[in-house]
Amino acid sequence: MSDQMRGDEVREDQRPDADTEPGELAQEDDEVTKGTGAGVGGGKGVTSGSSWVVRISVLALCLLWTIPSIGLLVSSFRERTDVQSTGWWTAFASPLDFTQWTLSNYDIVLFENDFAGAFVNSLIVTIPATLIPISAAAFAAYAFSWMEFQGREVIFVIFVGLLVVPLQVAFVPFIRIFETLGISGTFLSVWLAHTGFGMPLAVYILRNYMGSLPREVIESAKVDGATQFQTFWRLIVPLSVPALAAFTIFQFLWVWNDFLVALVFLGVTPDVKVVTVALAELIGSRGQDWHLLTAAAFITMIVPMIVFFSLQRYFVRGLTAGSVKG
C-alpha cells in the first residue's frame, strides 16, 4: 500500500502545474530539442573542422616534399645559362615559350658521358643484390619461425643485433677476403657485400611476418604429409608476399642509391661504375657542370619510382604485419 502511495506521489510531481500553459510546454520541448541538436551538431562541426585541418596539413607537407622534385624536373629541360643565372620558378612566367626548353642536358648525360652504361651497371648490381638476400632471408625467417632447433632464439637475437653494427666497420675485412678470393672489383663482390649488409633487416621483417601466420595452416600441411620445403614454398611464400615486397622496396632503393659501397668495392672504372659514381663525376672537378646533375638525377629517379609505385600497395601491410598478435 505504501509503495502504491509513493508511486502516486511521483506521478503527481511529474504532472505539469495547472497554471502552466500548453504553449509554454511546447516551447520548453523545442528548446530541449534544439539544445540536443546543437550539441550533436557541434560535435560534428568539431570533428569536421579537425578533419579539414589534417587534410590541409597533409596536402601542405606533400607540396613541400614535391617542390624539389618539380624544380629538378624543370631545371633538367633548361639551358645551361638559364640554370646558372635564374631560378627554375622563373620558367613558369612564360611556360609556352619553347625556346627556353631543351633536351641537350639529357643528350650530353646519356651519350657523351656514358651515363647509359652506368645505368645498366646499376641494374646489374641492384637486381641480384636484392634477390639474393631476400631469398636467403626467407629461408632463415621460416626456420626461426616454425622449425625447432637448439639455440634458435639466441641465433635470431645475434642476427638482429647486427643491425646496430656500422657497415663501414666491415669494409676492410671484406676487401681482404675478396682479394684473397680474387673477386675484388667485380660485381660478385658488391653482391656479396650488399647481401651481408641487408640480411639482418630482411630476417627481422620476414620472421615477424611469418611468425604471425596462423599455426593451423602449418599444422594442416604437416598432417597432409608436406615436407618443410613444400610447406615453405607452397604456403608460406604466397602468404608472405606483403613482407617480401616491403623488404624488396627497402633493399632495392638502398642498393640503387648507394654510393659508398659501390665506390669501395667496384671503383670508378667505366666498365663497372654505377649511376651514383657517375653522378659524382658529372659535376666536374670545379663544379662547373652541376647543371647536368638535374637531368642525370631525374634519370636515376625513374627506376626507383617504378619499383615503389608497383609494390606500394604491399608496403604498409608488410611493415605492420606481425606487430600485433591476435
C-alpha positions as CSV (number, residue, x, y, z in Angstrom):
1,M,0.0,0.0,0.0
2,S,2.8,2.4,0.9
3,D,4.6,1.6,-2.4
4,Q,1.4,2.5,-4.3
5,M,1.1,5.8,-2.5
6,R,4.7,6.7,-3.3
7,G,4.1,5.9,-7.0
8,D,1.1,8.2,-7.0
9,E,3.2,11.0,-5.5
10,V,5.9,10.6,-8.1
11,R,3.3,10.7,-10.9
12,E,1.8,13.8,-9.3
13,D,5.2,15.5,-9.3
14,Q,5.7,14.7,-12.9
15,R,2.5,16.3,-14.0
16,P,2.6,19.9,-15.2
17,D,1.2,22.7,-13.0
18,A,-2.3,23.7,-13.6
19,D,-1.1,27.3,-14.2
20,T,1.3,26.2,-17.0
21,E,0.0,26.9,-20.5
22,P,0.3,24.3,-23.2
23,G,2.2,26.7,-25.4
24,E,4.9,27.1,-22.7
25,L,5.3,23.3,-22.5
26,A,5.7,23.1,-26.3
27,Q,8.3,25.9,-26.1
28,E,10.3,24.1,-23.4
29,D,10.3,20.9,-25.5
30,D,11.5,22.8,-28.6
31,E,14.3,24.3,-26.5
32,V,15.4,20.9,-25.2
33,T,15.3,19.5,-28.8
34,K,17.3,22.4,-30.2
35,G,19.9,22.1,-27.4
36,T,20.3,18.4,-28.0
37,G,20.6,19.0,-31.8
38,A,23.1,21.8,-31.2
39,G,25.2,19.5,-29.1
40,V,25.2,16.8,-31.7
41,G,25.8,19.3,-34.5
42,G,28.5,21.0,-32.5
43,G,30.3,17.7,-32.1
44,K,30.1,17.0,-35.8
45,G,31.4,20.5,-36.5
46,V,34.4,20.0,-34.3
47,T,35.1,16.6,-36.0
48,S,34.7,18.1,-39.5
49,G,36.9,21.0,-38.6
50,S,39.8,18.8,-37.3
51,S,39.4,16.6,-40.4
52,W,40.0,19.6,-42.6
53,V,43.0,20.7,-40.6
54,V,44.5,17.2,-41.0
55,R,43.8,17.2,-44.8
56,I,45.3,20.7,-45.3
57,S,48.4,19.8,-43.3
58,V,49.0,16.6,-45.3
59,L,48.5,18.5,-48.5
60,A,51.0,21.2,-47.4
61,L,53.6,18.5,-46.5
62,C,53.1,16.8,-49.8
63,L,53.6,20.0,-51.7
64,L,56.7,20.9,-49.7
65,W,58.1,17.4,-50.4
66,T,57.4,17.5,-54.1
67,I,58.7,21.1,-54.8
68,P,62.4,20.0,-55.0
69,S,61.4,17.3,-57.5
70,I,59.5,19.7,-59.6
71,G,62.4,22.1,-59.6
72,L,64.7,19.3,-60.6
73,L,62.5,18.3,-63.5
74,V,62.1,21.9,-64.7
75,S,65.8,22.6,-64.5
76,S,66.7,19.5,-66.4
77,F,65.0,20.9,-69.5
78,R,66.5,24.4,-69.3
79,E,69.7,25.8,-70.9
80,R,72.9,26.0,-69.0
81,T,73.0,29.8,-68.9
82,D,69.4,29.9,-67.7
83,V,70.0,27.4,-64.9
84,Q,73.1,29.3,-63.7
85,S,71.5,32.8,-63.9
86,T,67.9,32.4,-62.8
87,G,65.8,30.2,-60.6
88,W,63.8,27.4,-62.0
89,W,60.5,29.0,-61.0
90,T,61.1,31.8,-63.5
91,A,60.3,29.4,-66.3
92,F,56.6,29.5,-65.3
93,A,56.5,33.2,-66.2
94,S,56.2,32.1,-69.9
95,P,55.8,28.3,-69.9
96,L,54.7,28.3,-73.6
97,D,57.9,29.9,-74.7
98,F,59.5,26.7,-76.1
99,T,62.8,28.4,-76.9
100,Q,63.7,28.1,-73.2
101,W,63.3,24.3,-73.1
102,T,65.9,21.9,-74.4
103,L,66.9,18.2,-74.4
104,S,70.6,18.9,-74.7
105,N,71.2,18.1,-71.0
106,Y,69.8,14.6,-71.4
107,D,71.7,14.1,-74.7
108,I,75.0,15.1,-73.0
109,V,74.3,12.9,-70.0
110,L,73.2,9.7,-71.8
111,F,75.5,9.7,-74.8
112,E,78.6,11.9,-74.2
113,N,79.3,10.8,-70.6
114,D,78.3,7.2,-71.0
115,F,75.7,7.5,-68.3
116,A,73.6,4.8,-70.1
117,G,76.4,2.3,-69.4
118,A,76.4,3.3,-65.7
119,F,72.6,2.9,-65.7
120,V,73.0,-0.7,-67.0
121,N,75.7,-1.4,-64.4
122,S,73.4,-0.2,-61.6
123,L,70.7,-2.7,-62.8
124,I,73.3,-5.5,-62.9
125,V,74.3,-4.6,-59.3
126,T,70.8,-3.9,-57.8
127,I,68.7,-6.8,-59.1
128,P,70.9,-9.6,-57.8
129,A,71.8,-7.6,-54.6
130,T,68.1,-7.5,-53.9
131,L,67.1,-11.1,-54.9
132,I,70.0,-12.9,-53.1
133,P,69.4,-11.5,-49.6
134,I,65.6,-11.8,-49.8
135,S,65.8,-15.4,-50.9
136,A,68.3,-16.4,-48.2
137,A,66.4,-14.4,-45.5
138,A,63.1,-16.0,-46.4
139,F,64.6,-19.5,-45.7
140,A,66.1,-18.2,-42.4
141,A,62.9,-16.5,-41.3
142,Y,60.9,-19.6,-41.9
143,A,63.4,-21.6,-39.8
144,F,63.3,-19.1,-37.0
145,S,59.5,-19.1,-37.0
146,W,58.4,-22.7,-37.4
147,M,61.4,-25.0,-37.1
148,E,62.5,-26.3,-33.7
149,F,66.3,-26.4,-33.1
150,Q,68.6,-25.7,-30.3
151,G,69.7,-22.1,-29.9
152,R,67.1,-20.7,-32.3
153,E,66.3,-17.6,-30.2
154,V,70.0,-16.8,-29.5
155,I,70.9,-17.0,-33.2
156,F,68.0,-14.8,-34.1
157,V,69.0,-12.2,-31.5
158,I,72.6,-12.2,-32.9
159,F,71.2,-11.7,-36.4
160,V,69.0,-8.7,-35.3
161,G,71.9,-7.3,-33.3
162,L,73.9,-6.9,-36.4
163,L,71.6,-4.1,-37.4
164,V,73.4,-1.8,-35.0
165,V,76.9,-2.5,-36.5
166,P,78.0,0.2,-38.9
167,L,78.7,-1.2,-42.4
168,Q,81.9,0.8,-42.6
169,V,83.4,-1.5,-39.9
170,A,83.2,-4.4,-42.3
171,F,84.9,-2.7,-45.3
172,V,88.5,-3.7,-44.5
173,P,87.7,-7.4,-43.7
174,F,85.5,-7.7,-46.7
175,I,88.2,-6.2,-49.0
176,R,90.8,-8.6,-47.7
177,I,88.5,-11.6,-48.1
178,F,87.6,-10.6,-51.7
179,E,91.2,-10.0,-52.6
180,T,92.1,-13.5,-51.3
181,L,89.3,-15.0,-53.4
182,G,90.3,-13.0,-56.4
183,I,86.9,-11.3,-56.8
184,S,87.8,-7.7,-55.7
185,G,86.4,-5.1,-58.1
186,T,83.8,-7.4,-59.6
187,F,80.1,-7.4,-59.5
188,L,80.2,-10.6,-57.4
189,S,82.0,-8.7,-54.6
190,V,79.4,-6.0,-54.3
191,W,76.6,-8.6,-54.5
192,L,78.0,-10.4,-51.5
193,A,78.6,-7.1,-49.6
194,H,75.1,-5.9,-50.1
195,T,73.8,-9.4,-49.1
196,G,75.7,-9.3,-45.9
197,F,74.6,-5.7,-45.1
198,G,70.9,-6.4,-45.9
199,M,70.4,-9.8,-44.3
200,P,69.7,-8.7,-40.7
201,L,66.9,-6.3,-41.6
202,A,65.4,-8.9,-44.1
203,V,65.4,-11.7,-41.5
204,Y,63.9,-9.4,-38.9
205,I,61.0,-8.2,-41.1
206,L,60.2,-11.6,-42.6
207,R,60.5,-13.5,-39.3
208,N,58.0,-11.2,-37.6
209,Y,55.6,-11.6,-40.5
210,M,55.9,-15.4,-40.9
211,G,55.6,-15.9,-37.1
212,S,52.2,-14.1,-37.2
213,L,50.7,-16.5,-39.7
214,P,48.1,-19.0,-38.3
215,R,49.6,-22.1,-36.8
216,E,46.7,-24.1,-38.1
217,V,48.0,-23.7,-41.6
218,I,51.3,-25.2,-40.8
219,E,49.8,-28.0,-38.8
220,S,47.4,-28.9,-41.5
221,A,50.3,-29.1,-44.0
222,K,52.1,-31.5,-41.7
223,V,49.0,-33.6,-41.3
224,D,48.8,-33.8,-45.1
225,G,52.4,-35.1,-45.2
226,A,54.0,-32.0,-46.6
227,T,57.7,-31.6,-46.1
228,Q,59.3,-28.5,-44.7
229,F,60.3,-27.2,-48.1
230,Q,56.8,-27.9,-49.5
231,T,55.2,-26.0,-46.6
232,F,57.6,-23.1,-47.1
233,W,57.3,-22.9,-50.9
234,R,53.6,-23.6,-51.3
235,L,52.1,-22.0,-48.2
236,I,54.5,-19.5,-46.5
237,V,55.9,-17.8,-49.6
238,P,52.5,-17.0,-51.1
239,L,51.2,-15.8,-47.8
240,S,54.3,-13.6,-47.2
241,V,54.1,-11.6,-50.4
242,P,53.4,-8.3,-48.5
243,A,56.5,-8.7,-46.3
244,L,58.6,-9.8,-49.2
245,A,57.5,-6.8,-51.3
246,A,58.2,-4.4,-48.3
247,F,61.8,-5.6,-48.0
248,T,62.2,-5.6,-51.8
249,I,61.4,-1.9,-51.8
250,F,63.8,-1.2,-48.9
251,Q,66.7,-3.2,-50.4
252,F,66.3,-2.0,-54.0
253,L,66.2,1.7,-53.0
254,W,69.2,1.3,-50.7
255,V,71.3,-0.5,-53.2
256,W,70.3,1.7,-56.2
257,N,71.1,4.9,-54.3
258,D,74.2,3.6,-52.6
259,F,77.5,5.4,-53.4
260,L,80.0,4.3,-50.7
261,V,79.7,0.5,-51.1
262,A,79.9,0.7,-54.9
263,L,82.8,3.1,-54.8
264,V,84.8,0.9,-52.3
265,F,84.1,-2.5,-53.9
266,L,83.8,-1.6,-57.6
267,G,85.7,1.6,-58.1
268,V,85.3,4.1,-60.9
269,T,86.4,2.2,-64.0
270,P,83.9,2.7,-66.8
271,D,83.0,-1.0,-67.2
272,V,81.8,-1.3,-63.6
273,K,80.9,2.1,-62.3
274,V,77.2,2.7,-61.3
275,V,75.0,5.7,-61.6
276,T,75.8,7.2,-58.2
277,V,79.5,7.2,-59.0
278,A,78.7,8.6,-62.5
279,L,76.7,11.4,-60.9
280,A,79.6,12.4,-58.7
281,E,81.8,12.6,-61.8
282,L,79.3,14.7,-63.8
283,I,79.7,17.7,-61.5
284,G,83.3,18.2,-62.6
285,S,86.4,19.0,-60.7
286,R,85.4,22.6,-60.0
287,G,81.6,22.2,-60.0
288,Q,81.3,23.9,-63.4
289,D,78.9,21.2,-64.8
290,W,76.4,20.9,-62.0
291,H,73.5,21.8,-64.3
292,L,73.9,18.3,-65.8
293,L,73.1,16.8,-62.5
294,T,69.4,17.8,-62.9
295,A,69.0,15.6,-65.9
296,A,71.1,12.8,-64.6
297,A,69.4,12.8,-61.2
298,F,66.0,12.7,-62.7
299,I,67.1,9.7,-64.9
300,T,68.2,7.9,-61.7
301,M,64.8,8.5,-60.1
302,I,62.8,6.7,-62.8
303,V,63.6,3.1,-61.8
304,P,63.1,3.5,-58.0
305,M,59.8,5.3,-58.6
306,I,58.6,2.4,-60.9
307,V,59.6,-0.2,-58.2
308,F,57.9,1.8,-55.4
309,F,54.6,2.5,-57.1
310,S,54.3,-1.0,-58.4
311,L,54.8,-2.5,-54.9
312,Q,53.5,0.2,-52.7
313,R,50.1,-1.5,-52.0
314,Y,52.1,-4.2,-50.1
315,F,54.4,-1.7,-48.4
316,V,52.4,-0.7,-45.2
317,R,50.8,-4.1,-44.8
318,G,54.2,-5.7,-44.9
319,L,55.8,-3.3,-42.4
320,T,52.9,-3.5,-39.9
321,A,52.4,-7.3,-40.1
322,G,53.5,-9.2,-37.0
323,S,53.4,-6.1,-34.8
324,V,50.0,-7.1,-33.2
325,K,49.1,-10.6,-32.3
326,G,45.5,-11.9,-32.4
